[in-house]
Amino acid sequence: MNSINANIRTDKTKGELNYLRTSGNVPAIIYGGGQENEKVFISKKLLKNSLDKENFLSNILTLNVNGKPQNVLPREIKYDVISDEPIHVDFLRVVPGIKIRIEVPVQFINHDKSPGLKRGGVLNIVRRKVELKCPSEKIPENLVIDLDGVDIGESFKISSISLEKDVVPTIQGRDFVIATLAAPTVMKEPEKPSETEAADGSEGTEGAEATTEGEKTATESEKKETEDKKSGEEKK
């Protein structure tokens, strides 16, 4: 479990809050758990290091407030619209037994063992995260989908993922799809004939036309001879 050091803040004005930020800190608040809200601040550098880690918003971390540790869950991060730097964080106290809503990322494994992907299939991911309702001490790190042996045309629904007791999706009443393995959508274009083949084809066409014209001339000559012969017989 990751941990971050925090300190109590006593700012009462906007100016004091801005000074806190310009000093390299980020204001934050800890709420929930049946206790009063606590106003704290943390180092921006430490916060950004934690943000660089995967799934920051879905992992419980330990916040050491003036040396006193307490487990919290990051719920919201506000950023400056110009600099895109973090300017405020909301932390939810994690109390055992209390159920919370949280988005958990979906992880796909064994891509190289999927016959469908080997044949050019495409993994269409419908949901990269699934919102769950669960006790704070049972938050899964991720939802794993194994692609071993999966072929084109197969789909993965929430029912195909094994969840612990008391861990349920917030979407109820339907077995929603998380991902599908579809057939490739790009069709292979026919090969373009080479210039040599195209030239040979043109010569063959010209030869066929010449032959047809020759046959036509011969037929006309035979017809003329027949007519002349009939004319001679009539004179006799």
C-alpha positions in Angstrom: 0.0 0.0 0.0 1.4 3.4 -1.0 1.7 6.2 1.6 1.9 10.0 1.4 2.9 12.4 4.2 0.3 15.2 4.9 0.1 18.1 7.3 -2.9 19.9 8.9 -3.6 23.3 7.2 -5.2 26.3 8.9 -5.7 28.6 6.0 -8.8 30.8 6.2 -8.4 33.1 3.2 -7.9 32.6 -0.6 -4.6 34.3 -0.4 -3.3 31.8 2.2 -4.5 29.0 -0.1 -2.7 30.4 -3.1 0.5 30.8 -1.0 0.2 27.2 -0.1 0.1 26.2 -3.8 2.9 28.5 -4.8 5.1 26.9 -2.1 4.9 23.6 -3.9 2.0 22.1 -2.0 -1.6 20.9 -2.8 -4.5 21.5 -0.5 -6.7 18.5 0.3 -9.6 17.4 2.5 -10.3 14.1 4.2 -14.0 13.3 4.8 -16.4 10.5 5.7 -16.2 7.6 8.1 -18.4 9.4 10.7 -15.7 11.9 11.6 -15.2 15.6 11.0 -13.6 16.8 7.8 -9.9 17.4 8.0 -8.1 20.1 6.0 -4.6 19.0 5.0 -1.9 19.7 2.4 0.5 17.4 0.7 3.7 17.9 -1.4 2.9 18.4 -5.1 6.0 16.4 -6.0 4.9 13.4 -3.9 1.3 13.7 -5.3 2.5 13.7 -8.9 4.7 10.7 -8.3 1.6 8.8 -7.0 -0.5 10.0 -10.0 2.1 8.6 -12.4 1.3 5.1 -10.9 -1.5 3.1 -12.5 -5.0 3.3 -11.1 -4.4 6.0 -8.5 -8.1 6.7 -8.0 -9.0 3.0 -7.3 -6.3 2.1 -4.9 -6.3 2.7 -1.1 -3.3 4.6 0.2 -2.1 5.5 3.7 -2.1 9.2 4.5 0.2 10.1 7.4 -1.4 13.2 8.8 1.1 14.8 11.2 2.5 11.3 11.8 -0.8 9.6 12.4 -1.6 7.1 9.6 -5.1 6.6 8.2 -6.3 4.7 5.2 -8.0 6.8 2.5 -9.3 6.5 -1.0 -8.7 9.3 -3.5 -12.0 10.4 -4.9 -11.5 13.5 -6.9 -8.5 15.5 -8.2 -9.0 19.1 -9.5 -6.5 20.5 -12.0 -5.6 24.0 -13.1 -7.2 24.8 -16.4 -4.1 26.4 -17.8 -1.1 24.6 -16.3 -2.9 21.2 -15.8 -1.2 21.0 -12.4 -3.2 19.4 -9.5 -4.6 22.1 -7.2 -6.9 20.1 -4.9 -7.6 16.5 -3.8 -10.5 14.9 -2.0 -9.8 11.8 0.1 -12.5 9.4 1.5 -11.7 7.7 4.9 -11.7 4.0 4.5 -13.6 2.4 7.4 -13.9 -1.4 7.5 -17.4 -2.7 6.8 -18.7 0.4 5.0 -19.6 -0.1 1.4 -18.4 2.3 -1.2 -18.8 2.8 -5.0 -15.6 2.6 -7.0 -14.5 2.1 -10.6 -12.1 -0.8 -11.0 -10.0 -1.2 -14.1 -10.3 -4.3 -16.4 -7.0 -6.1 -17.2 -6.6 -8.5 -20.2 -4.0 -11.2 -20.0 -2.5 -13.9 -22.3 -3.0 -12.0 -25.6 -0.4 -14.3 -27.2 -2.4 -17.4 -26.3 -5.6 -16.3 -28.1 -6.1 -18.2 -31.4 -8.6 -15.4 -32.4 -6.0 -12.7 -32.1 -3.4 -14.8 -33.9 -5.8 -15.0 -36.9 -6.1 -11.2 -37.0 -9.1 -10.8 -34.7 -9.7 -7.4 -33.0 -10.3 -7.1 -29.2 -13.2 -4.5 -28.9 -13.1 -3.2 -25.3 -16.6 -1.9 -24.4 -15.7 -1.1 -20.7 -12.2 -0.4 -19.5 -13.5 0.1 -16.0 -16.5 -1.3 -14.1 -18.1 0.4 -11.2 -18.5 -1.8 -8.2 -20.2 -1.6 -4.8 -18.2 -3.3 -2.1 -16.8 -3.1 1.4 -13.7 -0.8 1.6 -11.5 -3.7 2.7 -12.6 -5.8 -0.3 -11.8 -3.5 -3.2 -10.3 -5.6 -6.0 -7.1 -4.2 -7.6 -8.4 -5.0 -11.1 -10.9 -7.3 -12.9 -8.9 -9.9 -14.9 -10.1 -11.4 -18.2 -8.0 -14.3 -19.5 -7.7 -14.5 -23.3 -6.1 -18.0 -23.3 -7.9 -20.1 -25.9 -10.4 -17.4 -26.9 -11.4 -17.3 -30.6 -13.2 -14.9 -32.9 -16.8 -14.4 -32.1 -16.6 -14.8 -28.3 -17.6 -12.1 -25.8 -16.9 -11.4 -22.2 -19.7 -10.4 -19.8 -19.7 -9.4 -16.2 -20.9 -12.9 -15.3 -17.6 -14.3 -16.6 -15.6 -12.5 -13.9 -15.4 -14.0 -10.5 -16.2 -11.5 -7.7 -15.9 -11.9 -4.0 -18.9 -12.0 -1.7 -20.4 -8.6 -1.1 -18.7 -7.2 -4.3 -21.3 -6.5 -6.9 -21.5 -4.3 -10.0 -23.7 -1.2 -9.6 -25.4 -2.0 -12.9 -28.0 -4.6 -12.0 -30.6 -6.5 -14.0 -28.5 -7.4 -17.0 -25.4 -9.3 -17.9 -23.6 -6.4 -19.6 -20.7 -6.9 -22.1 -17.2 -5.9 -21.2 -15.4 -6.9 -24.4 -15.7 -8.9 -27.6 -13.3 -10.6 -30.0 -14.4 -9.6 -33.5 -13.3 -10.6 -37.0 -10.8 -8.3 -38.7 -12.6 -5.4 -40.5 -9.9 -4.7 -43.1 -10.3 -6.7 -46.4 -7.2 -7.6 -48.4 -7.1 -5.8 -51.8 -6.5 -7.9 -54.9 -3.0 -7.6 -56.4 -2.6 -5.0 -59.2 -1.4 -6.7 -62.5 2.1 -5.7 -63.6 2.7 -3.6 -66.7 4.1 -6.6 -68.6 0.9 -8.6 -67.9 -1.2 -5.6 -68.9 0.7 -5.3 -72.2 0.4 -9.0 -73.0 -3.4 -8.7 -72.4 -3.6 -5.7 -74.8 -1.7 -7.6 -77.5 -4.0 -10.6 -77.1 -7.1 -8.3 -77.5 -5.6 -6.7 -80.6 -4.9 -10.1 -82.1 -8.4 -11.3 -81.5 -9.8 -8.1 -83.1 -7.5 -8.7 -86.2 -8.7 -12.3 -86.5 -12.3 -11.3 -86.3 -11.8 -8.7 -89.0 -10.1 -11.3 -91.3 -12.9 -13.8 -90.8 -15.5 -11.1 -91.6 -13.7 -10.3 -94.9 -13.5 -13.9 -95.9 -17.2 -14.4 -95.2 -18.1 -11.4 -97.4 -16.0 -12.8 -100.3 -17.7 -16.2 -100.2 -21.1 -14.5 -100.2 -20.1 -12.4 -103.3 -18.9 -15.5 -105.2 -22.2 -17.3 -104.4 -24.2 -14.4 -105.8 -22.1 -14.2 -109.0 -22.6 -18.0 -109.6 -26.4 -17.7 -109.2 -26.4 -14.7 -111.6 -24.5 -16.8 -114.3 -26.9 -19.7 -114.0 -29.9 -17.4 -114.5 -28.4 -16.0 -117.8 -28.1 -19.6 -119.1 
